[in-house]
Amino acid sequence: FYFITVALAQQNPPVWPSTVKVFGPGDPGIQAAVDAAYATNGGKQDHGQFSTSNYAFLFKPGTYTEDVPVGFYTQVVGLGDSPDDVIFVGSKGVYCEEGDSQFSIGALDTFWRSAENFRSTSSYNWFGGSYGMLWAVSQAAPLRRVHVDTNLVLFQYESGDAAGFASGGYMSNSVVEGQVTSGSQQQWFTRNSRVGGWLQGVWNMVFVGVDSAPSNHCGTDGGIPVVTAPETPAIAEKPYITIDGDGLYYLNIPAVRFDSVGVEWSAAAKVGFDQVFVAREGDSAATINSKLKEGMHVVFSAGTYIFQESIEVTHPDTVLLGLGLPILVSGAGKPVISVGNVDGVRVAGVLLEAGPVKSSTLLQWGDGGYGGNAMNPGVLSDVFARSGGPNRFPQVETETMITVATGNVIGDNLWLWRADHTDAGHTTPADNPCSHGALIEGNDVIMYGLAVEHTLQDLTIWSGNRGQAYFYQSELPYGVTQQQWGDKGYVGYRVADTVTEHQAFGVGVYHYFRDYPVVAHTGIQAPASLASSFHSPLVVFLNGYGTVEHVINDYGTSTHSNGQGGAVVATWCGGAPAPPPPPPPTPTPTPSGSCNVGDVVQCPGKTTNCAGNQCCPDNSVCPSADDSWDMCTYPKMYDCTTGLTWVV
């Protein structure tokens, strides 16, 4: 037994690859190293968005005067037992600027980065008196276990008509002594934190277990839209890494807490790195699985891994932890990660990616035959997935991104993205197909901060009982037709008809039907008895064409364009179903001129022209459209192909 143990032990301290840099106070070259990474993965016009470089910067306990910009695929981590052990005292400290100076883009694509486990005394005046730590981000860019002495600014104003748009975001287990200013953030999720105050909010600001959180307020009329749950029902914080005075590394595994409020910075269970396998780019799934079978935990170093087999977790209480947002790719149509019917598994800090062979899912948690353990749940922390984006392969595909078939699993900050754009430009429904973001089949599953975007069927299907969702953000696919979406009854969030208990707080479904005037019946579908279990659900018209007629089932008003290019939100705050929209009046034909199908003609009552199978600005069919074409909300107001005018 003694010799077996020695054979299995890993080196501590580990030998890190070049993508992981460890710094101590006063080390030379820190500023040059972080600036070089930002030159590759940061800067304006979202430079580095699909870079092939990943970086993890690990800071030993002490004080640092450097300013650390955080770009794509970059993680800044303190190695102390407490966030107060690593202190950044530079005027900017650790910060993230929006990815584009054009306000209509701003931080909308500022993804895939993180900052954890340190203290910031930043006092930089970013704009107009907004000083403190800047973190102007969108999805997949979490702040965790951070202590901000001053203010936290979650958006950026550079110039022009407005602050840069932003679509965040996530913060947990953090303290902000001053104010948090969310500004142009469309939505934000905060869990188990303490804030000195919270200013502003656009559509959906959700707080769970937050000390000094703002009060609930449904919708945007008369206040900022806030959904607050006073306690976090069950959570285990993300595992993290520390170093001791002898230079030995430890994997820290926080315990599960129930009905909690505020931060948890006390000591966690420690596992020495002699029991941790440090994977590096180029390691095969077979190599990693052999270490998992030996009972090792695995830390994935920053890099890109293309796996021909699944990473298989079969031991309880195993930790898979990524550094520098490692990208794990399904190379041969298998799930990237497969978790067996075991308790207490933690998967954290990884980006899963669809590959060239269609997979059923990118992460499979259980086979549906196990109910899990409420006292020792599985936890996903900062787990992101995408189908498309980088042009690594000519085409990629997966049916689903994440499937949770075991009960008592907790998700904590997930963004599941079917790419609406790539290096080559905008995508269509034929590109990088993916049907669903999340299939939640197990009972008693909790999701905090779940976001799903652009999949081609129901974005999320929740068929497990007693599920709880705290914050959900979604965007429907952009390029679909009425036949591909509205006629099929797809929605952004579906609770299966068999479910009898479900709670949801701050569920938002957004739409930008870019190419066609799609009409969808509702954004959220749930059994009728569960509609009242949704707290402040909302649907948002972002841009484009079409409408969603209701927020949830038959409840809530329809979305619409404001005619000025701005977004319009519809929030359901309870009450009776909205009355059905009145049908268009019956037209009365009168003689008029004639045209051929496809001719350029004037839209009725407008100065706008149309030609053939198009919709006019009022969503009526163009007068010169083919008689069989019915892709608009309303029929022809007049039909010049038959010489009849409809007077309405």
Secondary structure as UniProt FT lines:
FT   HELIX           2..8
FT   TURN            18..19
FT   STRAND          20..23
FT   TURN            25..26
FT   TURN            28..29
FT   HELIX           30..41
FT   TURN            44..50
FT   STRAND          55..59
FT   STRAND          62..64
FT   STRAND          68..69
FT   TURN            72..73
FT   STRAND          74..78
FT   HELIX           83..85
FT   STRAND          86..88
FT   STRAND          94..96
FT   TURN            103..109
FT   STRAND          113..120
FT   STRAND          125..127
FT   TURN            128..129
FT   STRAND          130..131
FT   STRAND          133..135
FT   STRAND          143..148
FT   STRAND          152..153
FT   STRAND          170..172
FT   STRAND          175..176
FT   STRAND          180..181
FT   TURN            183..184
FT   STRAND          187..191
FT   STRAND          194..195
FT   STRAND          198..199
FT   STRAND          204..208
FT   TURN            221..222
FT   STRAND          226..229
FT   STRAND          232..236
FT   STRAND          240..243
FT   TURN            245..246
FT   STRAND          249..253
FT   STRAND          256..260
FT   STRAND          269..272
FT   HELIX           273..275
FT   STRAND          276..279
FT   TURN            281..282
FT   HELIX           285..293
FT   TURN            294..295
FT   STRAND          297..300
FT   STRAND          304..307
FT   STRAND          311..313
FT   TURN            316..317
FT   STRAND          319..322
FT   STRAND          327..330
FT   STRAND          337..339
FT   STRAND          346..353
FT   STRAND          359..365
FT   TURN            374..375
FT   STRAND          378..387
FT   STRAND          398..404
FT   STRAND          409..418
FT   STRAND          421..422
FT   TURN            423..424
FT   STRAND          425..426
FT   TURN            429..430
FT   STRAND          436..440
FT   STRAND          446..453
FT   STRAND          460..462
FT   TURN            465..466
FT   STRAND          467..475
FT   TURN            482..485
FT   HELIX           486..488
FT   STRAND          493..495
FT   TURN            497..498
FT   STRAND          502..513
FT   STRAND          519..525
FT   HELIX           528..533
FT   STRAND          534..535
FT   STRAND          538..545
FT   STRAND          547..552
FT   TURN            553..554
FT   STRAND          568..571
FT   STRAND          588..591
FT   TURN            597..598
FT   STRAND          600..602
FT   TURN            604..605
FT   STRAND          609..611
FT   TURN            617..618
FT   STRAND          620..621
FT   TURN            623..624
FT   TURN            627..628
FT   STRAND          638..639
FT   TURN            640..643
FT   STRAND          644..647
//
